[in-house]
């Protein structure tokens, strides 16, 4: 049975695509554009990965393809179906949400902007959950396999992690850079994705709080040197991936990390339903349905610090 439309008191999905875009693409990693986004993935997205061997040979007068080969492998991104089911009692809103908009009648009406307020709050939580799933999620309730999980299953850590602080962060970041393949090092879209605690340690170290730097740190400004701008390490952009667990990092090209979602998929749904006309209660139900998932292309071009 289709969901009923309650005139004047319910939001029922007219702008579902916009709200889901806000919820999913406001995750920090996606909002910053530091990984590749594949929108409108209906079911699966297949990425072909080609490996060449003996491509260049000595010249002669003949065409001979017998020594050159190309091996194609396939990586598949399959977004996971996810949902939000939330019920709120309007009675709980009297003290917190513009009680005047509810009028003085004993029969409360849903405030005109309350649906937008609720969806914005839910969207923010969806964004946070998506950010965490992108990096450290594992298939299960309310999540999908993130990059850490996928990379660990396909080869494990390339550099063994330790507890990172300002005294060792430069050495640890250096170990990650040393492990980056020669073919990848220097690429324009190469990033160092690091957890928040590694970023904090790096900022503190550059403020002069370790013996190897000393003095007043960067620009002789001590702890005042950093104002939230772009961080780099040895010429490589350092991206703070808030979804990464502490003491975890990934070195990879943006073009090798993918996030897929079906923003225009028929399964996407956003609803705010006032239940008063249905069961006489003071409840409001919020429903979201969407899809999300990640995948990488070439494992050998990625360094996992874990």
C-alpha positions as CSV (number, residue, x, y, z in Angstrom):
1,X,0.0,0.0,0.0
2,X,1.4,3.4,-0.9
3,X,2.1,6.0,1.8
4,X,-0.9,8.4,2.2
5,X,-0.5,12.1,1.4
6,X,-1.7,14.3,4.3
7,X,-2.4,17.7,3.0
8,X,-1.1,20.7,4.9
9,X,0.8,18.7,7.5
10,X,3.2,16.3,5.9
11,X,6.3,16.5,3.7
12,X,6.3,13.5,1.3
13,X,9.5,13.5,-0.8
14,X,9.1,16.1,-3.5
15,X,12.7,17.3,-3.0
16,X,14.1,13.9,-1.9
17,X,17.0,14.1,-4.3
18,X,18.1,17.5,-2.9
19,X,17.9,16.4,0.7
20,X,19.7,13.2,0.0
21,X,22.4,15.1,-1.9
22,X,22.8,17.4,1.1
23,X,22.9,14.4,3.5
24,X,25.4,12.3,1.6
25,X,27.6,14.8,-0.1
26,X,28.0,16.9,3.0
27,X,30.2,14.2,4.5
28,X,33.6,15.9,4.9
29,X,35.5,13.7,2.5
30,X,32.8,14.1,-0.2
31,X,32.2,17.8,0.4
32,X,36.0,18.5,-0.1
33,X,36.0,16.6,-3.3
34,X,39.1,14.5,-2.3
35,X,37.8,11.2,-3.7
36,X,35.9,10.5,-6.9
37,X,32.1,10.5,-6.8
38,X,30.0,8.2,-9.0
39,X,26.4,9.5,-8.8
40,X,23.3,7.7,-10.0
41,X,24.6,4.1,-9.6
42,X,21.4,2.2,-10.1
43,X,22.8,-1.2,-9.0
44,X,26.5,-1.7,-9.6
45,X,29.4,0.2,-11.2
46,X,32.1,-1.9,-12.8
47,X,35.6,-0.3,-13.1
48,X,38.0,-1.9,-15.6
49,X,41.6,-2.0,-14.5
50,X,44.2,-2.7,-17.3
51,X,47.7,-4.0,-16.7
52,X,50.2,-4.0,-19.6
53,X,53.3,-6.0,-20.0
54,X,56.1,-5.9,-22.7
55,X,54.3,-2.9,-24.3
56,X,57.4,-1.4,-25.8
57,X,59.7,-3.5,-28.1
58,X,62.5,-2.9,-30.5
59,X,61.3,-1.6,-33.9
60,X,61.3,-3.7,-37.1
61,X,59.2,-3.8,-40.2
62,X,56.5,-6.2,-38.9
63,X,53.5,-5.9,-36.7
64,X,53.8,-8.5,-34.0
65,X,51.5,-8.3,-31.0
66,X,52.5,-11.7,-29.5
67,X,54.9,-10.2,-27.0
68,X,52.7,-7.3,-25.7
69,X,49.8,-8.2,-23.5
70,X,47.0,-6.4,-21.6
71,X,45.3,-8.0,-18.7
72,X,41.9,-6.6,-17.7
73,X,40.5,-7.0,-14.2
74,X,37.3,-5.6,-12.8
75,X,36.5,-3.9,-9.5
76,X,32.8,-3.6,-8.7
77,X,31.2,-0.9,-6.6
78,X,27.8,-2.0,-5.2
79,X,26.1,0.6,-3.1
80,X,24.3,-0.7,0.0
81,X,20.7,0.1,0.6
82,X,20.3,2.1,3.9
83,X,17.4,3.8,5.7
84,X,16.4,6.1,8.5
85,X,13.2,5.4,10.6
86,X,12.7,8.0,13.3
87,X,9.6,8.8,15.4
88,X,9.3,12.1,17.3
89,X,6.6,13.2,19.7
90,X,5.4,16.7,19.0
91,X,4.8,17.2,22.7
92,X,8.6,17.1,23.2
93,X,8.9,20.1,21.0
94,X,6.9,22.6,23.0
95,X,9.9,23.9,25.0
96,X,12.4,23.7,22.2
97,X,10.8,24.6,18.9
98,X,9.0,27.9,18.3
99,X,6.0,27.0,20.4
100,X,4.2,30.1,19.0
101,X,4.0,28.5,15.6
102,X,1.9,25.7,17.0
103,X,-0.8,28.2,18.0
104,X,-2.8,28.2,21.2
105,X,-5.1,25.4,20.2
106,X,-4.9,22.0,22.0
107,X,-4.6,20.4,18.6
108,X,-1.1,21.0,17.5
109,X,-0.3,21.5,13.9
110,X,3.1,20.7,12.5
111,X,5.0,24.0,12.2
112,X,5.4,25.1,8.6
113,X,9.3,24.8,8.7
114,X,9.5,21.9,11.1
115,X,9.8,19.4,8.4
116,X,12.8,21.3,7.0
117,X,14.3,21.5,10.5
118,X,13.9,17.7,11.1
119,X,15.3,16.7,7.7
120,X,18.3,19.0,8.2
121,X,19.1,17.4,11.5
122,X,18.7,13.9,10.2
123,X,20.7,14.8,7.1
124,X,23.6,16.0,9.3
125,X,23.6,12.6,11.2
126,X,23.4,10.8,7.9
127,X,26.4,12.8,6.7
128,X,28.4,11.9,9.8
129,X,27.5,8.2,9.5
130,X,28.5,8.3,5.8
131,X,31.9,9.8,6.5
132,X,32.6,7.1,9.1
133,X,31.5,4.3,6.7
134,X,33.6,5.7,3.8
135,X,36.8,5.1,5.7
136,X,36.3,2.5,8.5
137,X,32.8,1.0,7.9
138,X,32.2,-2.7,7.7
139,X,29.2,-4.4,6.1
140,X,26.5,-4.8,8.7
141,X,23.7,-2.9,10.3
142,X,23.6,0.7,9.0
143,X,27.0,0.6,7.3
144,X,29.0,-0.5,4.3
145,X,32.6,-1.7,3.8
146,X,34.9,1.3,3.9
147,X,38.3,1.8,2.4
148,X,40.2,0.5,5.5
149,X,38.1,-2.7,5.6
150,X,38.5,-3.3,1.8
151,X,42.2,-2.6,1.7
152,X,42.9,-4.7,4.8
153,X,41.1,-7.6,3.2
154,X,43.1,-7.1,0.0
155,X,46.7,-7.2,1.3
156,X,46.6,-5.8,4.8
157,X,48.6,-2.8,6.1
158,X,51.5,-1.7,3.9
159,X,53.0,0.2,6.8
160,X,52.4,-1.0,10.3
161,X,51.0,1.8,12.4
162,X,51.9,2.9,15.9
163,X,50.4,5.4,18.3
164,X,51.1,8.8,16.6
165,X,52.0,12.0,18.6
166,X,53.9,15.1,17.9
167,X,57.3,13.4,18.6
168,X,57.0,10.7,15.9
169,X,54.4,12.0,13.4
170,X,57.0,13.3,10.9
171,X,58.8,9.9,10.9
172,X,55.5,8.1,10.5
173,X,54.4,10.2,7.6
174,X,57.8,9.8,6.1
175,X,57.4,6.0,6.3
176,X,54.1,6.2,4.4
177,X,55.7,8.4,1.7
178,X,58.6,6.0,1.4
179,X,56.1,3.2,0.7
180,X,54.3,5.1,-2.2
181,X,55.1,3.4,-5.5
182,X,57.4,5.3,-7.8
183,X,54.8,5.3,-10.5
184,X,52.4,7.1,-8.2
185,X,54.7,9.5,-6.4
186,X,54.5,13.0,-7.8
187,X,51.0,12.5,-9.4
188,X,49.0,15.7,-9.2
189,X,46.0,14.1,-7.5
190,X,48.0,12.1,-4.9
191,X,46.8,12.7,-1.3
192,X,47.8,11.6,2.2
193,X,44.5,10.9,3.9
194,X,45.1,10.9,7.7
195,X,43.0,10.6,10.8
196,X,42.3,13.6,13.0
197,X,44.8,12.6,15.7
198,X,47.6,12.4,13.1
199,X,46.7,15.8,11.7
200,X,46.7,17.3,15.2
201,X,50.1,15.8,16.0
202,X,51.5,17.2,12.7
203,X,50.2,20.7,13.4
204,X,51.7,20.6,16.8
205,X,55.0,19.3,15.6
206,X,55.3,22.1,13.0
207,X,54.6,24.6,15.8
208,X,58.1,23.8,17.1
209,X,57.1,21.4,19.9
210,X,59.5,18.6,18.8
211,X,63.3,18.6,19.0
212,X,63.8,18.0,15.3
213,X,62.0,21.3,14.5
214,X,62.5,23.3,17.7
215,X,62.5,27.0,18.1
216,X,59.2,28.7,17.4
217,X,58.2,26.4,14.6
218,X,56.9,27.3,11.2
219,X,57.4,31.0,10.4
220,X,58.5,31.5,14.0
221,X,54.9,31.6,15.1
222,X,54.8,28.7,17.5
223,X,51.3,27.3,18.1
224,X,49.8,30.3,16.2
225,X,51.2,29.3,12.9
226,X,48.2,27.2,11.7
227,X,44.9,28.9,10.8
228,X,43.1,26.0,9.2
229,X,44.5,26.1,5.7
230,X,45.8,23.3,3.5
231,X,48.4,21.1,5.0
232,X,51.1,19.4,3.0
233,X,53.8,16.9,3.8
234,X,56.9,16.9,1.5
235,X,54.9,18.4,-1.3
236,X,51.9,16.0,-1.0
237,X,48.5,17.3,0.0
238,X,47.4,16.1,3.5
239,X,43.7,15.5,3.8
240,X,42.1,15.2,7.2
241,X,39.7,12.3,6.8
242,X,37.5,12.5,9.9
243,X,36.1,9.1,9.2
244,X,39.4,7.3,9.7
245,X,40.1,5.7,13.0
246,X,42.9,7.1,15.1
247,X,46.4,6.2,13.9
248,X,45.3,5.3,10.4
249,X,46.2,6.8,7.1
250,X,45.9,6.1,3.3
251,X,48.1,7.4,0.5
252,X,46.3,7.3,-2.8
253,X,45.3,9.2,-5.8
254,X,41.8,10.8,-5.8
255,X,41.2,9.1,-9.2
256,X,41.8,5.7,-7.5
257,X,39.2,6.1,-4.7
258,X,35.5,6.0,-5.6
259,X,32.2,6.7,-3.7
260,X,29.0,5.6,-5.4
261,X,25.4,6.5,-4.6
262,X,22.1,6.4,-6.4
263,X,20.9,9.9,-5.8
264,X,18.3,9.7,-8.6
265,X,17.5,6.1,-7.9
266,X,13.9,5.2,-7.6
267,X,14.6,3.7,-4.1
268,X,15.5,7.1,-2.7
269,X,12.9,8.5,-0.4
270,X,12.5,11.3,2.1
271,X,9.3,11.7,4.1
272,X,8.1,13.6,7.2
273,X,4.7,12.3,8.2
274,X,2.4,13.7,10.8
275,X,0.6,10.7,12.3
276,X,-2.2,12.7,14.0
277,X,-4.7,12.1,11.1
278,X,-3.8,8.4,10.9
279,X,-3.8,7.2,14.5
280,X,-4.7,10.2,16.7
281,X,-1.2,10.3,18.2
282,X,1.2,13.3,18.5
283,X,4.0,11.5,16.7
284,X,5.9,12.6,13.6
285,X,7.7,10.0,11.5
286,X,10.8,10.6,9.5
287,X,11.8,8.2,6.7
288,X,14.9,8.3,4.5
289,X,16.0,5.6,2.1
290,X,19.2,5.9,0.0
291,X,22.2,3.9,-1.2
292,X,26.0,4.4,-0.7
293,X,29.2,2.5,-1.1
294,X,33.0,2.8,-1.9
295,X,35.6,1.0,-3.9
296,X,39.1,1.5,-5.1
297,X,40.7,0.8,-8.5
298,X,44.3,-0.4,-8.3
299,X,45.4,-1.9,-4.9
300,X,49.1,-1.7,-5.7
301,X,48.9,2.1,-6.1
302,X,47.6,2.6,-2.5
303,X,49.5,2.6,0.8
304,X,47.5,1.7,3.9
305,X,48.9,2.7,7.3
306,X,47.0,0.7,9.8
